[in-house]
């Protein structure tokens, strides 16, 4: 019997197709993925496909991974999608720029498949937990508003509405 469970979708952005395909193969047991080979293409595909996470190289042929990340963070439709930089650039300045651009993690190449998979799983778990908490908070706000409106209506009925404004 086939599982109907929806697998997380990962966007892999790397102009080196061999590296992108290697990442896809590393992830294929646990995740669905798609590949973009430029920053502009990545922005359009992420906007359209709404992946659960983006693996993003810094060195891209059109705009940098930093610029791509900033653009994704600036759009409401993509701003909550976590980004992990996966790059051959190892200098701490590059890592800092990645975090400033909005990435949640930074992984140097060559990757350790086990470590990358654990990082992805942890980030996805945290993202799901945050979404759950936001949903609970939203539900709490709706419930409080409903009780407040109900209490105002009851108060209005019991005291009569004499045109006084509330403070």
Secondary structure, 3 states (H helix, E strand, C coil): CCCCCCCCEEEEECCCHHHHHHHHHHHCCCCEEEEECCHHHHHHHHHHHCCCEEEECCCCCCCCHHHHHHHHHHCCCCCCCEEEEEECCCCHHHHHHHHHHCCCEEEECCCCHHHHHHHHHHHHHHHHHHHHHHHHHHHHHHHHHHHHHHHHHHHHHHHCCCCCCCC
